[in-house]
Amino acid sequence: MTLTATDGVPLAVEVRGNADAPALVFAHGFGQTRHAWDASAATLAQTGWQCLSMDARGHGDSGWRSDGNYDFAQFVDDLVRLARVPAHKPILIGASMGGLLGLVAQAEYHVFRALVLVDITPRWEAAGVERILTFMRAHPQGFANTEEAAEAIAHYLPQRAQRKSPERLRSLLVNGADGRLRWHWDPRLLQTIATDSEREQERLLDAARRIDVPTLLVSGENSDVVSDDTIAEFLRCVPHARHERVARATHMIAGDENAAFTTAVARFVAPLRFTASEDNP
């Protein structure tokens, strides 16, 4: 399905499961697409959840801003619109950027009945984020074929034993006018959102202090984006939150250790399936 954002940008949404089932909304990280959730969403849909995953604006099959002007507020507004699609308030599963957007959306609009934050805290380790941005800035000339793209990913994610298949890679790449393949996100995002997020940290900390719904933080044992210090700070802001650490996983938990990640999410959301949920406005 396609949602239309407030400013007219089309947003690509994938829906799995029964429309009458309690809903999970998946929000991916910066530079990713909704396909980052394919395995987890498919598994959870089979166990009785409706799963909605969306390509953020400027990513995947969603539209790009014609003027290249992106800001944090646009992404929050888009997530709020998605959260209001199910009949009842959904539970957020948000990784990295998606988790930060979820914090603000919940604190300011109260659209979720629980939060799962995936390897992200309101304050993060700058070196880990810089490593991600360095990868995103690399290869501006694109790739001649999917094999070159697979090599770049293998170098960036050496912990992955298996390379992405050509089919999976095609969902992450787009053909440029010059015939070369480039990542399926607007490179102009790096000029705005990548720097804008740093300025949002105080707002994010304030949002965390206002969270009053069940909350789970899932971190990767080998993450360089969150640390013991940033996790401790988050747990002070949200004292009722639970924390689970996934062994062997880096920042890319759902891709590194999907079975363990999905099990942690399923365990957290299971008691919430039958709790009273407010109707969406």
TORTORMI-309661 format. One line per 3 residues: their letters; for each residue x, y, z of N, C-alpha, C. Coordinates in nm, 4 decimals, m for minus. Example, Ala and Ser with C-alpha at 12.3 -4.5 7.8 and 13.67 -1.06 7.14 Angstrom:
REM residues 2
as	1.3190,m0.5690,0.7800,1.2300,m0.4500,0.7800,1.3200,m0.3300,0.7800 | 1.2850,m0.2250,0.7080,1.3670,m0.1060,0.7140,1.2900,0.0030,0.7870
This chain:
REM residues 281
mtl	0.0840,m0.1186,0.0000,0.0000,0.0000,0.0000,0.0886,0.1251,0.0000 | 0.0278,0.2375,m0.0321,0.1003,0.3644,m0.0331,0.0280,0.4658,0.0544 | 0.1020,0.5256,0.1471,0.0518,0.6383,0.2253,0.1000,0.7670,0.1600
tat	0.0233,0.8724,0.1753,0.0665,1.0025,0.1248,0.0995,1.0914,0.2434 | 0.2233,1.1392,0.2494,0.2670,1.2250,0.3592,0.1986,1.3608,0.3521 | 0.2092,1.4360,0.4589,0.1469,1.5676,0.4661,0.1899,1.6576,0.3517
dgv	0.3183,1.6469,0.3128,0.3690,1.7302,0.2042,0.3588,1.6623,0.0686 | 0.2844,1.5514,0.0585,0.2597,1.4862,m0.0694,0.3563,1.3771,m0.1079 | 0.4617,1.3523,m0.0288,0.5585,1.2477,m0.0616,0.4913,1.1115,m0.0446
pla	0.4965,1.0244,m0.1477,0.4382,0.8905,m0.1338,0.5283,0.8008,m0.0502 | 0.4679,0.7238,0.0403,0.5407,0.6381,0.1324,0.4993,0.4932,0.1096 | 0.5962,0.4092,0.0736,0.5695,0.2688,0.0435,0.5589,0.1884,0.1726
vev	0.4488,0.1163,0.1887,0.4213,0.0397,0.3102,0.3923,m0.1050,0.2722 | 0.4505,m0.1968,0.3463,0.4213,m0.3384,0.3291,0.3454,m0.3859,0.4516 | 0.2345,m0.4584,0.4267,0.1495,m0.5061,0.5354,0.1447,m0.6579,0.5299
rgn	0.1737,m0.7192,0.6422,0.1652,m0.8650,0.6552,0.0671,m0.8986,0.7675 | m0.0005,m1.0128,0.7536,m0.0877,m1.0581,0.8602,m0.2302,m1.0080,0.8450 | m0.3135,m1.0481,0.9394,m0.4557,m1.0165,0.9392,m0.4795,m0.8733,0.9844
ada	m0.5605,m0.8016,0.9108,m0.5882,m0.6610,0.9434,m0.6568,m0.6458,1.0779 | m0.7212,m0.7511,1.1270,m0.7900,m0.7436,1.2562,m0.6982,m0.7777,1.3731 | m0.5765,m0.8209,1.3442,m0.4831,m0.8623,1.4495,m0.4184,m0.7402,1.5143
pal	m0.3696,m0.7533,1.6373,m0.2924,m0.6431,1.6984,m0.1708,m0.6129,1.6119 | m0.1324,m0.4857,1.6082,m0.0353,m0.4413,1.5076,0.1010,m0.4083,1.5651 | 0.2019,m0.4387,1.4848,0.3399,m0.3979,1.5079,0.3807,m0.3082,1.3913
vfa	0.4375,m0.1928,1.4217,0.4892,m0.1011,1.3191,0.6410,m0.1056,1.3249 | 0.7029,m0.1347,1.2110,0.8481,m0.1455,1.2015,0.9047,m0.0205,1.1343 | 1.0047,0.0407,1.1976,1.0702,0.1603,1.1426,1.2196,0.1328,1.1301
hgf	1.2718,0.1395,1.0088,1.4105,0.1016,0.9826,1.5094,0.2132,1.0138 | 1.6361,0.1804,1.0047,1.7427,0.2753,1.0322,1.7795,0.3596,0.9110 | 1.8617,0.4599,0.9345,1.9077,0.5521,0.8300,1.9820,0.4742,0.7215
gqt	1.9407,0.4942,0.5956,2.0054,0.4264,0.4842,1.9543,0.2864,0.4571 | 1.8602,0.2377,0.5390,1.8018,0.1063,0.5166,1.6679,0.1193,0.4430 | 1.6002,0.0063,0.4248,1.4652,0.0056,0.3690,1.3790,m0.0866,0.4540
rha	1.2530,m0.0956,0.4203,1.1612,m0.1828,0.4940,1.2045,m0.3291,0.4882 | 1.2857,m0.3639,0.3886,1.3278,m0.5034,0.3740,1.4222,m0.5474,0.4853 | 1.4746,m0.4533,0.5628,1.5566,m0.4915,0.6782,1.4749,m0.5739,0.7773
wda	1.3420,m0.5622,0.7705,1.2532,m0.6305,0.8641,1.1888,m0.7547,0.8065 | 1.2195,m0.7927,0.6831,1.1445,m0.8995,0.6164,1.1341,m1.0267,0.7006 | 1.2466,m1.0760,0.7499,1.2451,m1.2037,0.8217,1.1665,m1.1928,0.9520
saa	1.1925,m1.0879,1.0298,1.1230,m1.0721,1.1577,0.9738,m1.0484,1.1377 | 0.9380,m0.9624,1.0424,0.7969,m0.9320,1.0191,0.7215,m1.0554,0.9706 | 0.7846,m1.1335,0.8846,0.7193,m1.2552,0.8352,0.6944,m1.3533,0.9490
tla	0.7933,m1.3698,1.0354,0.7786,m1.4618,1.1491,0.6693,m1.4155,1.2439 | 0.6690,m1.2881,1.2782,0.5713,m1.2368,1.3744,0.4303,m1.2335,1.3156 | 0.4194,m1.2111,1.1853,0.2878,m1.2155,1.1210,0.2290,m1.3556,1.1278
qtg	0.3150,m1.4557,1.1180,0.2681,m1.5946,1.1250,0.2196,m1.6324,1.2641 | 0.2596,m1.5551,1.3647,0.2170,m1.5857,1.5020,0.1011,m1.4974,1.5470 | 0.0356,m1.4313,1.4513,m0.0876,m1.3614,1.4846,m0.0806,m1.2115,1.4985
wqc	0.0261,m1.1502,1.4484,0.0376,m1.0047,1.4512,0.0185,m0.9479,1.3111 | m0.0395,m0.8294,1.3038,m0.0359,m0.7540,1.1793,0.0928,m0.6738,1.1801 | 0.1736,m0.6849,1.0762,0.3047,m0.6194,1.0720,0.3093,m0.5199,0.9573
lsm	0.3357,m0.3933,0.9909,0.3446,m0.2876,0.8910,0.4868,m0.2327,0.8898 | 0.5500,m0.2349,0.7741,0.6851,m0.1795,0.7610,0.6854,m0.0806,0.6445 | 0.7520,0.0305,0.6639,0.7479,0.1393,0.5658,0.8881,0.1833,0.5272
dar	0.9065,0.2141,0.3999,1.0286,0.2815,0.3568,1.0170,0.4282,0.3972 | 1.1110,0.4767,0.4765,1.1098,0.6185,0.5116,1.1282,0.7031,0.3859 | 1.0803,0.8240,0.3904,1.0979,0.9141,0.2754,1.2458,0.9205,0.2373
ghg	1.2706,0.9274,0.1074,1.4082,0.9310,0.0601,1.4766,0.7964,0.0623 | 1.4038,0.6896,0.0977,1.4594,0.5546,0.1052,1.3724,0.4573,0.0259 | 1.4351,0.3553,m0.0285,1.3620,0.2455,m0.0911,1.2637,0.2924,m0.1965
dsg	1.1394,0.2427,m0.1858,1.0369,0.2744,m0.2860,0.9536,0.3962,m0.2491 | 0.9851,0.4608,m0.1388,0.9140,0.5848,m0.1044,0.9711,0.7018,m0.1847 | 0.8949,0.8098,m0.1894,0.9358,0.9231,m0.2707,1.0490,1.0036,m0.2102
wrs	1.1149,1.0798,m0.2956,1.2208,1.1722,m0.2549,1.1654,1.3139,m0.2595 | 1.2141,1.3992,m0.1711,1.1788,1.5406,m0.1774,1.2405,1.6003,m0.3035 | 1.1599,1.6661,m0.3843,1.2129,1.7231,m0.5085,1.3165,1.8310,m0.4814
dgn	1.3025,1.9008,m0.3683,1.3971,2.0074,m0.3363,1.5144,1.9579,m0.2510 | 1.5116,1.8306,m0.2129,1.6208,1.7754,m0.1326,1.6234,1.8215,0.0115 | 1.5189,1.8939,0.0541,1.5151,1.9462,0.1906,1.4421,1.8482,0.2832
ydf	1.5185,1.7779,0.3623,1.4624,1.6838,0.4593,1.4896,1.7377,0.5999 | 1.3988,1.7102,0.6915,1.4289,1.7406,0.8312,1.3638,1.6358,0.9211 | 1.4080,1.6321,1.0445,1.3661,1.5305,1.1405,1.2145,1.5304,1.1578
aqf	1.1548,1.6482,1.1596,1.0106,1.6595,1.1829,0.9301,1.5883,1.0750 | 0.9767,1.5919,0.9516,0.9060,1.5225,0.8433,0.8992,1.3729,0.8701 | 1.0120,1.3161,0.9148,1.0170,1.1727,0.9401,0.9275,1.1341,1.0575
vdd	0.9235,1.2188,1.1604,0.8341,1.1929,1.2737,0.6894,1.1943,1.2266 | 0.6535,1.2938,1.1482,0.5166,1.3053,1.0985,0.4780,1.1838,1.0148 | 0.5703,1.1361,0.9316,0.5424,1.0178,0.8493,0.5153,0.8958,0.9368
lvr	0.5957,0.8781,1.0427,0.5777,0.7631,1.1306,0.4454,0.7725,1.2057 | 0.4079,0.8922,1.2470,0.2789,0.9108,1.3139,0.1656,0.8708,1.2204 | 0.1755,0.9074,1.0935,0.0713,0.8723,0.9963,0.0609,0.7209,0.9825
lar	0.1752,0.6522,0.9789,0.1738,0.5061,0.9686,0.1132,0.4445,1.0947 | 0.1467,0.4978,1.2107,0.0964,0.4438,1.3367,m0.0555,0.4532,1.3463 | m0.1147,0.5454,1.2721,m0.2590,0.5642,1.2787,m0.3344,0.4815,1.1754
vpa	m0.2629,0.4005,1.0990,m0.3290,0.3142,1.0004,m0.4064,0.2007,1.0667 | m0.3488,0.1252,1.1619,m0.4251,0.0177,1.2263,m0.5428,0.0729,1.3069 | m0.6428,m0.0127,1.3293,m0.7612,0.0307,1.4038,m0.7271,0.0663,1.5479
hkp	m0.6282,m0.0050,1.6056,m0.5876,0.0197,1.7434,m0.4411,0.0609,1.7475 | m0.4038,0.1255,1.8551,m0.2654,0.1697,1.8675,m0.1693,0.0513,1.8540 | m0.0660,0.0659,1.7707,0.0296,m0.0431,1.7502,0.1462,m0.0362,1.8491
ili	0.2310,m0.1352,1.8402,0.3585,m0.1382,1.9114,0.4676,m0.1042,1.8106 | 0.5593,m0.0182,1.8472,0.6699,0.0193,1.7589,0.7881,m0.0752,1.7754 | 0.8452,m0.1158,1.6620,0.9754,m0.1812,1.6586,1.0642,m0.0886,1.5756
gas	1.1521,m0.0122,1.6409,1.2289,0.0895,1.5693,1.3779,0.0725,1.5866 | 1.4486,0.0611,1.4752,1.5940,0.0442,1.4782,1.6634,0.1764,1.4491 | 1.7602,0.2105,1.5314,1.8458,0.3261,1.5060,1.7594,0.4494,1.4794
mgg	1.7670,0.5082,1.3602,1.6856,0.6250,1.3293,1.5385,0.5997,1.3575 | 1.4891,0.4814,1.3227,1.3489,0.4494,1.3448,1.3117,0.4515,1.4920 | 1.4036,0.4091,1.5785,1.3786,0.4138,1.7213,1.3736,0.5555,1.7744
llg	1.4626,0.6410,1.7245,1.4623,0.7818,1.7669,1.3327,0.8511,1.7244 | 1.2894,0.8231,1.6013,1.1634,0.8804,1.5547,1.0480,0.8327,1.6421 | 1.0528,0.7049,1.6809,0.9475,0.6498,1.7649,0.9424,0.7144,1.9017
lva	1.0582,0.7434,1.9599,1.0611,0.8113,2.0899,0.9873,0.9444,2.0832 | 1.0189,1.0230,1.9826,0.9568,1.1552,1.9702,0.8085,1.1421,1.9363 | 0.7760,1.0501,1.8454,0.6354,1.0310,1.8075,0.5515,0.9928,1.9282
qae	0.6054,0.9071,2.0146,0.5289,0.8655,2.1321,0.5206,0.9770,2.2359 | 0.6302,1.0437,2.2619,0.6306,1.1489,2.3632,0.5384,1.2642,2.3259 | 0.5325,1.2958,2.1959,0.4589,1.4143,2.1531,0.3196,1.3851,2.0977
yhv	0.2976,1.2608,2.0489,0.1683,1.2299,1.9864,0.0982,1.1084,2.0470 | 0.1672,1.0305,2.1297,0.1065,0.9178,2.2013,0.0379,0.8183,2.1068 | 0.1102,0.7751,2.0055,0.0504,0.6905,1.9021,0.0812,0.5410,1.9192
fra	0.1692,0.5063,2.0136,0.2043,0.3658,2.0338,0.1636,0.3210,2.1739 | 0.1406,0.1906,2.1899,0.1100,0.1381,2.3232,0.2284,0.0673,2.3848 | 0.3369,0.0541,2.3112,0.4622,0.0002,2.3639,0.5713,0.0306,2.2619
lvl	0.6956,0.0276,2.3096,0.8099,0.0580,2.2232,0.9156,m0.0510,2.2354 | 0.9716,m0.0899,2.1205,1.0927,m0.1722,2.1165,1.1969,m0.0904,2.0416 | 1.3017,m0.0487,2.1117,1.4082,0.0311,2.0518,1.5263,m0.0612,2.0237
vdi	1.5711,m0.0611,1.8996,1.6717,m0.1576,1.8558,1.8063,m0.0880,1.8394 | 1.8944,m0.1119,1.9352,2.0309,m0.0602,1.9374,2.0378,0.0908,1.9151 | 1.9584,0.1613,1.9908,1.9645,0.3070,1.9845,1.9213,0.3653,2.1193
tpr	1.9882,0.4710,2.1577,1.9580,0.5461,2.2787,1.9608,0.6947,2.2431 | 1.8964,0.7812,2.3234,1.8894,0.9231,2.2882,2.0259,0.9881,2.2685 | 2.1275,0.9394,2.3427,2.2646,0.9828,2.3185,2.3416,0.8596,2.2738
wea	2.4220,0.8750,2.1709,2.4899,0.7595,2.1126,2.6388,0.7843,2.1021 | 2.7116,0.6807,2.0639,2.8566,0.6903,2.0492,2.8894,0.7470,1.9112 | 2.9529,0.8624,1.9093,2.9790,0.9330,1.7833,3.0645,0.8509,1.6877
agv	3.1600,0.7751,1.7404,3.2492,0.6977,1.6522,3.1714,0.5926,1.5754 | 3.0741,0.5288,1.6407,2.9947,0.4277,1.5726,2.9095,0.4864,1.4624 | 2.8481,0.6007,1.4892,2.7666,0.6663,1.3872,2.8546,0.7137,1.2715
eri	2.9734,0.7639,1.3012,3.0631,0.8097,1.1956,3.1045,0.6939,1.1054 | 3.1212,0.5752,1.1629,3.1540,0.4580,1.0811,3.0418,0.4302,0.9805 | 2.9163,0.4425,1.0256,2.8026,0.4213,0.9362,2.7999,0.5267,0.8262
ltf	2.8204,0.6524,0.8648,2.8152,0.7604,0.7663,2.9298,0.7504,0.6669 | 3.0448,0.7037,0.7123,3.1576,0.6857,0.6210,3.1222,0.5845,0.5132 | 3.0574,0.4757,0.5533,3.0139,0.3764,0.4548,2.9124,0.4372,0.3585
mra	2.8179,0.5167,0.4116,2.7149,0.5742,0.3265,2.7710,0.6768,0.2292 | 2.8800,0.7434,0.2698,2.9416,0.8424,0.1802,3.0303,0.7780,0.0745 | 3.0708,0.6543,0.0990,3.1608,0.5862,0.0060,3.0875,0.5494,m0.1236
hpq	3.1625,0.5254,m0.2273,3.1093,0.4788,m0.3565,3.0063,0.5739,m0.4177 | 3.0322,0.7046,m0.4193,2.9356,0.7944,m0.4827,2.9210,0.7675,m0.6316 | 3.0226,0.7029,m0.6895,3.0162,0.6698,m0.8312,2.9317,0.5466,m0.8577
gfa	2.8867,0.4773,m0.7523,2.8017,0.3604,m0.7683,2.8813,0.2351,m0.8000 | 2.8108,0.1350,m0.8480,2.8693,0.0041,m0.8742,2.8344,m0.0412,m1.0160 | 2.9259,m0.1151,m1.0754,2.9021,m0.1667,m1.2105,2.8014,m0.2811,m1.2090
nte	2.7966,m0.3557,m1.0973,2.7082,m0.4713,m1.0881,2.6836,m0.5051,m0.9407 | 2.5966,m0.6039,m0.9169,2.5627,m0.6387,m0.7796,2.6805,m0.7043,m0.7077 | 2.7715,m0.7661,m0.7819,2.8880,m0.8272,m0.7175,2.9746,m0.7220,m0.6500
eaa	2.9917,m0.6071,m0.7143,3.0691,m0.4993,m0.6528,2.9991,m0.4484,m0.5264 | 2.8660,m0.4365,m0.5321,2.7914,m0.3916,m0.4146,2.8032,m0.4933,m0.3018 | 2.7975,m0.6214,m0.3363,2.8100,m0.7268,m0.2347,2.9467,m0.7210,m0.1678
eai	3.0504,m0.6912,m0.2444,3.1853,m0.6804,m0.1892,3.1936,m0.5638,m0.0906 | 3.1297,m0.4524,m0.1251,3.1303,m0.3355,m0.0361,3.0598,m0.3676,0.0957 | 2.9470,m0.4381,0.0884,2.8736,m0.4743,0.2098,2.9535,m0.5724,0.2935
ahy	3.0187,m0.6693,0.2277,3.0984,m0.7687,0.3001,3.2130,m0.7015,0.3759 | 3.2706,m0.5979,0.3169,3.3789,m0.5249,0.3832,3.3241,m0.4462,0.5025 | 3.2032,m0.3931,0.4885,3.1411,m0.3132,0.5941,3.0879,m0.4015,0.7069
lpq	3.0416,m0.5207,0.6720,2.9820,m0.6120,0.7702,3.0589,m0.7439,0.7721 | 3.1826,m0.7426,0.8174,3.2636,m0.8650,0.8140,3.2105,m0.9761,0.9036 | 3.1223,m0.9420,0.9987,3.0679,m1.0427,1.0887,2.9661,m1.1332,1.0198
raq	2.9160,m1.0912,0.9032,2.8163,m1.1718,0.8322,2.8851,m1.2844,0.7555 | 2.8476,m1.4072,0.7862,2.9095,m1.5216,0.7184,2.8580,m1.5369,0.5765 | 2.7358,m1.4922,0.5523,2.6732,m1.5111,0.4223,2.6506,m1.3769,0.3538
rks	2.6869,m1.3697,0.2265,2.6651,m1.2464,0.1513,2.5191,m1.2377,0.1068 | 2.4751,m1.1148,0.0826,2.3400,m1.0950,0.0325,2.3296,m1.1501,m0.1091 | 2.2163,m1.2101,m0.1380,2.1939,m1.2635,m0.2722,2.1702,m1.1491,m0.3695
per	2.1892,m1.1735,m0.5000,2.1593,m1.0682,m0.5989,2.0157,m1.0178,m0.5868 | 1.9212,m1.1089,m0.5517,1.7816,m1.0677,m0.5388,1.7645,m0.9681,m0.4239 | 1.8267,m0.9972,m0.3074,1.8176,m0.9059,m0.1950,1.8874,m0.7741,m0.2254
lrs	1.9982,m0.7805,m0.2960,2.0718,m0.6580,m0.3273,1.9932,m0.5670,m0.4205 | 1.9172,m0.6256,m0.5118,1.8412,m0.5423,m0.6057,1.7403,m0.4542,m0.5337 | 1.6913,m0.5005,m0.4188,1.5965,m0.4181,m0.3437,1.6655,m0.3013,m0.2747
llv	1.7987,m0.3036,m0.2674,1.8750,m0.1989,m0.2016,1.9407,m0.1037,m0.3000 | 1.9281,m0.1321,m0.4285,1.9991,m0.0560,m0.5312,1.9027,m0.0012,m0.6349 | 1.9418,0.1068,m0.6974,1.8621,0.1665,m0.8035,1.9548,0.1983,m0.9202
nga	1.9043,0.1841,m1.0410,1.9833,0.2141,m1.1603,1.9897,0.3647,m1.1815 | 2.1118,0.4167,m1.1936,2.1300,0.5580,m1.2218,2.1209,0.5872,m1.3699 | 2.1128,0.7156,m1.4040,2.1039,0.7549,m1.5445,2.2275,0.7116,m1.6222
dgr	2.3400,0.6926,m1.5513,2.4630,0.6509,m1.6172,2.4765,0.4990,m1.6265 | 2.3716,0.4276,m1.5861,2.3731,0.2826,m1.5951,2.4362,0.2134,m1.4757 | 2.4882,0.2899,m1.3805,2.5507,0.2287,m1.2634,2.4504,0.2147,m1.1496
lrw	2.4763,0.1209,m1.0607,2.3880,0.0936,m0.9478,2.4293,0.1767,m0.8273 | 2.3313,0.2371,m0.7617,2.3582,0.3133,m0.6396,2.2594,0.2725,m0.5322 | 2.2959,0.3013,m0.4067,2.2091,0.2663,m0.2952,2.0736,0.3334,m0.3112
hwd	1.9693,0.2633,m0.2639,1.8323,0.3072,m0.2867,1.7878,0.4099,m0.1828 | 1.8655,0.5179,m0.1675,1.8260,0.6291,m0.0818,1.8850,0.7571,m0.1401 | 1.8220,0.8679,m0.1066,1.8611,0.9981,m0.1605,1.9915,1.0435,m0.0939
prl	2.1004,1.0607,m0.1709,2.2273,1.1018,m0.1091,2.2207,1.2378,m0.0414 | 2.1219,1.3187,m0.0766,2.1080,1.4500,m0.0130,2.0689,1.4387,0.1343 | 2.0219,1.3201,0.1750,1.9911,1.2978,0.3162,2.1136,1.3189,0.4046
lqt	2.2302,1.2884,0.3509,2.3531,1.3005,0.4298,2.3832,1.4454,0.4659 | 2.3313,1.5376,0.3880,2.3588,1.6787,0.4130,2.2647,1.7371,0.5183 | 2.1581,1.6668,0.5477,2.0574,1.7231,0.6380,2.0338,1.6347,0.7597
iat	1.9753,1.5171,0.7390,1.9365,1.4320,0.8512,2.0571,1.3851,0.9307 | 2.1665,1.3535,0.8630,2.2846,1.3039,0.9336,2.3373,1.4052,1.0346 | 2.3285,1.5326,1.0026,2.3753,1.6360,1.0943,2.2627,1.6847,1.1857
dse	2.1391,1.6831,1.1355,2.0241,1.7296,1.2127,2.0056,1.6461,1.3388 | 2.0340,1.5152,1.3306,2.0096,1.4276,1.4444,2.0939,1.4669,1.5657 | 2.2153,1.5163,1.5425,2.2999,1.5603,1.6538,2.2324,1.6720,1.7329
req	2.1652,1.7619,1.6620,2.1002,1.8749,1.7276,1.9735,1.8340,1.8015 | 1.9270,1.7111,1.7768,1.8025,1.6638,1.8364,1.8238,1.5926,1.9698 | 1.9490,1.5784,2.0152,1.9738,1.4914,2.1303,1.9021,1.5363,2.2574
erl	1.8988,1.6639,2.2864,1.8284,1.7092,2.4066,1.6793,1.6826,2.3949 | 1.6244,1.7046,2.2760,1.4825,1.6735,2.2536,1.4573,1.5241,2.2743 | 1.5505,1.4408,2.2299,1.5351,1.2963,2.2435,1.5427,1.2528,2.3894
lda	1.6338,1.3119,2.4653,1.6424,1.2813,2.6079,1.5140,1.3232,2.6800 | 1.4627,1.4401,2.6445,1.3369,1.4857,2.7047,1.2237,1.3914,2.6672 | 1.2215,1.3460,2.5401,1.1182,1.2523,2.4967,1.1263,1.1232,2.5765
arr	1.2470,1.0735,2.5983,1.2641,0.9489,2.6740,1.2070,0.9625,2.8148 | 1.2298,1.0755,2.8782,1.1798,1.0955,3.0146,1.0274,1.0967,3.0215 | 0.9633,1.1180,2.9075,0.8171,1.1261,2.9030,0.7516,0.9954,2.8600
idv	0.8300,0.8932,2.8343,0.7739,0.7651,2.7907,0.7126,0.6928,2.9095 | 0.5845,0.6581,2.8967,0.5153,0.5901,3.0062,0.4486,0.4605,2.9611 | 0.4893,0.4097,2.8448,0.4356,0.2828,2.7961,0.5427,0.1754,2.8134
ptl	0.5069,0.0455,2.8101,0.6076,m0.0612,2.8191,0.7150,m0.0420,2.7131 | 0.8387,m0.0570,2.7533,0.9515,m0.0278,2.6639,1.0601,m0.1338,2.6789 | 1.1106,m0.1780,2.5642,1.2228,m0.2718,2.5605,1.3344,m0.2115,2.4774
lvs	1.4544,m0.2083,2.5328,1.5740,m0.1714,2.4567,1.6500,m0.2993,2.4264 | 1.6724,m0.3262,2.2976,1.7507,m0.4415,2.2550,1.8828,m0.3888,2.1996 | 1.9933,m0.4286,2.2582,2.1235,m0.3817,2.2114,2.2072,m0.4991,2.1618
gen	2.3027,m0.4680,2.0754,2.3941,m0.5696,2.0255,2.5164,m0.5801,2.1154 | 2.5579,m0.7004,2.1447,2.6739,m0.7203,2.2326,2.7966,m0.6476,2.1797 | 2.8113,m0.6432,2.0468,2.9297,m0.5825,1.9860,2.8986,m0.4491,1.9188
sdv	2.7931,m0.3832,1.9623,2.7562,m0.2549,1.9027,2.8601,m0.1480,1.9336 | 2.8853,m0.0613,1.8357,2.9699,0.0550,1.8605,2.8876,0.1841,1.8575 | 2.7555,0.1704,1.8533,2.6666,0.2862,1.8505,2.6087,0.3142,1.9886
vsd	2.5705,0.2086,2.0611,2.5311,0.2257,2.2008,2.6389,0.1627,2.2884 | 2.6451,0.2054,2.4121,2.7469,0.1568,2.5054,2.6834,0.1396,2.6429 | 2.7601,0.0859,2.7363,2.7092,0.0728,2.8728,2.6666,0.2091,2.9284
dti	2.7422,0.3130,2.8943,2.7095,0.4468,2.9447,2.5791,0.4999,2.8855 | 2.5624,0.4861,2.7523,2.4404,0.5403,2.6910,2.3187,0.4576,2.7308 | 2.3382,0.3274,2.7502,2.2275,0.2421,2.7950,2.1865,0.2795,2.9375
aef	2.2851,0.2995,3.0246,2.2552,0.3372,3.1624,2.1808,0.4704,3.1679 | 2.2226,0.5652,3.0861,2.1541,0.6940,3.0831,2.0096,0.6769,3.0386 | 1.9878,0.5946,2.9358,1.8524,0.5709,2.8883,1.7662,0.5075,2.9969
lrc	1.8204,0.4096,3.0673,1.7438,0.3416,3.1717,1.7143,0.4337,3.2900 | 1.7984,0.5332,3.3115,1.7649,0.6337,3.4133,1.6487,0.7211,3.3661 | 1.6445,0.7492,3.2361,1.5357,0.8305,3.1809,1.4044,0.7529,3.1766
vph	1.4142,0.6225,3.1503,1.2951,0.5371,3.1384,1.3122,0.4219,3.2371 | 1.2946,0.4453,3.3656,1.3274,0.3446,3.4669,1.2446,0.2168,3.4584 | 1.1281,0.2221,3.3930,1.0471,0.1016,3.3805,1.0882,0.0162,3.2599
arh	1.1819,0.0665,3.1781,1.2216,m0.0057,3.0564,1.3007,m0.1310,3.0899 | 1.2878,m0.2317,3.0032,1.3685,m0.3521,3.0108,1.4809,m0.3427,2.9088 | 1.5882,m0.4156,2.9339,1.7015,m0.4171,2.8423,1.7450,m0.5600,2.8167
erv	1.7603,m0.5955,2.6888,1.8137,m0.7260,2.6503,1.9309,m0.7035,2.5556 | 2.0363,m0.7804,2.5767,2.1550,m0.7711,2.4922,2.1639,m0.8985,2.4073 | 2.1794,m0.8814,2.2771,2.1859,m0.9957,2.1859,2.3315,m1.0317,2.1618
ara	2.3682,m1.1529,2.1987,2.5069,m1.1985,2.1852,2.5502,m1.1979,2.0392 | 2.6754,m1.1589,2.0185,2.7434,m1.1623,1.8885,2.6933,m1.0573,1.7887 | 2.5889,m0.9846,1.8234,2.5327,m0.8883,1.7294,2.6024,m0.7538,1.7382
thm	2.6122,m0.6861,1.6240,2.6604,m0.5484,1.6188,2.5390,m0.4554,1.6194 | 2.5565,m0.3344,1.5709,2.4450,m0.2398,1.5599,2.3341,m0.2950,1.4717 | 2.3703,m0.3791,1.3747,2.2732,m0.4346,1.2798,2.2153,m0.5643,1.3354
iag	2.1446,m0.5554,1.4457,2.1025,m0.6749,1.5186,2.0117,m0.7649,1.4352 | 1.9102,m0.7069,1.3716,1.8130,m0.7890,1.2990,1.8781,m0.8645,1.1836 | 1.9847,m0.8102,1.1288,2.0552,m0.8795,1.0216,2.1612,m0.9751,1.0724
den	2.2240,m0.9415,1.1846,2.3314,m1.0255,1.2389,2.2783,m1.1522,1.3044 | 2.1788,m1.1353,1.3915,2.1276,m1.2472,1.4719,1.9745,m1.2404,1.4718 | 1.9162,m1.2671,1.3551,1.7726,m1.2430,1.3409,1.6883,m1.3318,1.4302
aaf	1.7238,m1.4569,1.4438,1.6424,m1.5479,1.5252,1.6400,m1.5030,1.6707 | 1.7576,m1.4681,1.7248,1.7641,m1.4240,1.8645,1.6901,m1.2916,1.8820 | 1.7044,m1.2018,1.7860,1.6352,m1.0736,1.7928,1.4842,m1.0928,1.7901
tta	1.4351,m1.1710,1.6944,1.2915,m1.1910,1.6808,1.2336,m1.2595,1.8039 | 1.3091,m1.3518,1.8615,1.2647,m1.4183,1.9839,1.2512,m1.3177,2.0984 | 1.3467,m1.2264,2.1107,1.3405,m1.1247,2.2164,1.2181,m1.0354,2.1987
var	1.1910,m0.9959,2.0737,1.0741,m0.9126,2.0469,0.9454,m0.9892,2.0774 | 0.9388,m1.1139,2.0294,0.8181,m1.1952,2.0502,0.7905,m1.2144,2.1988 | 0.8952,m1.2356,2.2765,0.8799,m1.2555,2.4211,0.8246,m1.1287,2.4881
fva	0.8704,m1.0124,2.4415,0.8251,m0.8862,2.5004,0.6813,m0.8541,2.4620 | 0.6453,m0.8743,2.3342,0.5118,m0.8328,2.2900,0.4029,m0.9340,2.3243 | 0.4392,m1.0588,2.3518,0.3380,m1.1622,2.3761,0.2387,m1.1241,2.4858
plr	0.2836,m1.0749,2.6029,0.1858,m1.0388,2.7075,0.1012,m0.9174,2.6708 | 0.1434,m0.8413,2.5697,0.0724,m0.7201,2.5312,m0.0341,m0.7459,2.4254 | m0.0371,m0.8688,2.3736,m0.1302,m0.8996,2.2648,m0.2751,m0.8741,2.3066
fta	m0.3084,m0.9135,2.4290,m0.4490,m0.9080,2.4707,m0.4781,m0.7969,2.5702 | m0.3785,m0.7108,2.5940,m0.4059,m0.5971,2.6816,m0.4965,m0.4975,2.6119 | m0.5727,m0.4249,2.6909,m0.6648,m0.3263,2.6317,m0.5862,m0.2246,2.5521
sed	m0.6319,m0.1963,2.4322,m0.5629,m0.0982,2.3470,m0.6616,0.0093,2.3030 | m0.6147,0.1317,2.3046,m0.7010,0.2411,2.2650,m0.7219,0.2416,2.1139 | m0.8400,0.2837,2.0729,m0.8647,0.3002,1.9311,m0.7793,0.4141,1.8774
np	m0.7361,0.4004,1.7531,m0.6659,0.5105,1.6889,m0.7670,0.6183,1.6519 | m0.7255,0.7451,1.6596,m0.8179,0.8529,1.6216,m0.8402,0.8533,1.4711
